[in-house]
Amino acid sequence: MPIEIRELVIKVKVEEQTNTSNEILDMDEVRKSIASMCKKEVKKQLEKNKER
């Protein structure tokens, strides 16, 4: 049975840069984080469907 994901919400907080020595954004780490959140949501939806 396929699961349809109808909405993907990405929340970010934009701040002024105050320190020039901030970490460089690691896009691979961002991708892994988003994929992990998506997997958790899919598992949650599967469990919810099993309860019905």
PLY file of the C-alpha trace (Angstrom):
ply
format ascii 1.0
element vertex 52
property float x
property float y
property float z
element edge 51
property int vertex1
property int vertex2
end_header
0.00 0.00 0.00
1.60 3.30 -1.07
1.80 6.28 1.26
1.16 9.69 -0.20
2.98 12.65 1.30
0.94 15.71 0.50
2.85 18.37 2.36
6.48 18.99 3.19
7.07 21.79 5.67
10.57 23.13 6.10
11.03 25.68 8.86
14.11 27.85 9.09
15.22 30.70 11.28
17.09 33.50 9.52
19.37 35.63 11.64
21.91 38.32 10.96
25.41 37.01 10.81
27.29 38.42 13.79
30.43 36.31 13.73
32.51 35.67 10.60
33.94 32.44 12.04
30.63 30.50 11.86
30.70 26.93 10.63
30.39 26.44 6.89
27.02 24.90 6.02
27.49 21.22 5.19
24.89 20.40 2.52
25.44 16.66 2.91
24.56 16.95 6.59
21.45 18.99 5.71
20.32 16.32 3.22
20.82 13.56 5.78
18.87 15.51 8.36
15.94 16.12 6.01
15.94 12.49 4.88
15.92 11.34 8.50
12.95 13.56 9.33
11.07 12.28 6.28
11.74 8.65 7.23
10.44 9.30 10.75
7.28 10.88 9.37
6.70 7.97 6.97
7.11 5.47 9.81
4.70 7.51 11.94
2.11 7.51 9.14
2.54 3.74 8.60
1.92 3.11 12.30
-1.10 5.39 12.21
-2.52 3.46 9.22
-2.00 0.13 11.02
-4.12 1.35 13.94
-7.15 1.85 11.69
0 1
1 2
2 3
3 4
4 5
5 6
6 7
7 8
8 9
9 10
10 11
11 12
12 13
13 14
14 15
15 16
16 17
17 18
18 19
19 20
20 21
21 22
22 23
23 24
24 25
25 26
26 27
27 28
28 29
29 30
30 31
31 32
32 33
33 34
34 35
35 36
36 37
37 38
38 39
39 40
40 41
41 42
42 43
43 44
44 45
45 46
46 47
47 48
48 49
49 50
50 51
